[in-house]
């Protein structure tokens, strides 16, 4: 499903309205969900980096996760929301740090140990379906480590056709609906 321009504009406005002063909006993208993502990032001149490094990044660039900075009303952000919203292409992050610091932070979570501690597993935290389950079930300590310099995560919410935000509180992760003020289709 492709969003109408009006609906996509409402989503974009809600995402940027969630920022606090001094913060930037970033998106963690999953190119495994759409192979056009890395091509669009490059062609659009969008500031981005692959979360994978070295040979892994070179071999898996077309299915790798990416961190990109979002600019209001940019062609890439418009394309991403119009075509990717509701398709689990990624999750948004609000942070007041430079992209390099955020990239280094998230790279720490790509591989995690299993319960027995013997094997490494890829942790697909950039997939909103995973993020929506992981954050609310994390302990306060796990969540604090994962949030790091991020203040807010935003993921599409298929249950409400909207979005949900996650913030870190003294009691743990607090999910809250994000109003998108979407008019019904055809309005």
N, C-alpha and C positions, 0 to 999 in steps of 0.2 A: 504494500500500500504506500503510495506516494502522498505526502501531505499537500494540501492546497497551500498556496502562497500565504494566505491569511492565517491558516493554522500554524504553518512553519514560523511565521513572524511572531505569533503569540508565544510559541515555545522559546524562540530566541530571546524575546524580551524578558520572559520569566527567568531564563538562565542568567542573563546579565544583571537583572534586578536583584538576584540572590547574592551578588558580590558586596563585600564591605569595602570602604575606602582603602585604597592601596593594594587591593587584590587584583589578580588576573584570573581569567577563566581558561582552564586547560581542559583537554579531552584526552582520555586514555582510549585508544582505538584498537580494535581487533581486526587486523587485515584478513584473518582466517574467515571472518564472516562476510567480507567483500574484498575481492582482490583489486578492486579499483582504488581503494583507499590510498595505498602508497603512491600510486600514479598521480592521483589528484593532489596529494600533498606536494609532490615535487613540481608538477606542472603549475600549481597555483602559487608557488613560492612561499608556502606556509611554513613558518618556523616549526620544525619538528625534529624528533630524534627517535630512532628505534630503541626499544628497551633492551633488545638483545645486543650483544657486542661481538666483535671479532668475526671468526668464521661462521658462527651461528647466525649472525646478522646477515652476512653475505649469502649464506645458503638458504635462509628462510625469510628473506626480506618480503616476499609476497604474501606471507601468512603471519608475519610477526606482529607483536604489539608495538604501538607508537604512542609517544606523548607529543601533543601539538598544542600550541597556544592559539586560542580563539580570539579573533578580532570581530567586533560588532559589525554586522552588515557586510562581512566579507563574502565573496563568491563561494569559498570553500565551506564556511559555516552554513550558508544557505543551502548548498548542495547536501551537506551532511544531514541537516535536520529534515529537509524535504524528502530525502530518499532513505535515510537510515533510522529515523525516529520510529521506534516500535519494532525494530529488527535486531536489536542487541548488538549494534556495531561498536558500542563503547559506553563509557561513563565519564561524567564531567567532574572537575575538581576546581575548587576555589582556593587559591593560595596567594600569599603575599611574598613569595620568594622568587628568585630567578629560575628560569627553566632548567638550568644545569643542576641546581640543588634538588629540584623536584625529581629530575631524571635519576640522579644518583640514589635518592631515597627509594624510589619505586623499584629500581633494579635489585635491591636487596630482597625483594619478595618474589622474584620470578621462580626460584626453586625453593621448595620447602621439604623438610623431612617428614616421612610417614610416621604413624603412631609408634612403630617399633624403632624408628630412628635409623634404619639401615639403608633406606633408599630415598633418593631425591625425586620429587614430583614437580611438574610445572604447576604453578598456582595461577589460574586464569582470573585474577582479581579485576582485570580490565573488562571482563565480561559482566554486564549489569545483572545478568541472571545469577552469577556467582556472588557478586558484591552484595546484592539484596539479601542473600542468605548468610554470608560470612559476617558482615558488620553487626547485625543485631544479636548474633550468637557468640560474639567475641567477648572475652573477659575485658574488664576496663584496661588492664595492662596490655593485652594483645592489641586492643583498639588504639591505645595511645601510641604504641610502637608503629602500628600501621599508618595512622593519621600523620605522624611526624609533623612536617611543616604545613600540611593541608588543614584547612578549617572546616571544609564542607565537601561532601560528595553528593552528586546528583545522578540518579539513575531513572531511566524510564520505568514506569510502573504499568504493566499490562492489565492489572486488575482494575485500575481506574482510568486507563487510557491517558494517564497523566504522568507525573513524576513524583519521586520521593527523595527527600534530602536526608542526609545522615550527618549529625554533628556529634562531637565528643563532649560529654558532660561529666561531672564528678561521679555520676552513677553508672556511666557506660555510654553506649551509643544510643542517641535519640533519633529515631526516624520520624519524619513529618511529611505530610503531603505538600507538594509545591503546586500552587494554583497556576494553571496555564491559561486561564480565561479563554478556553477554546470554545468558539461558537460551534453548534452542530453543523455537520457537513451540509452544504447546500444553502447555508444562510448568507 
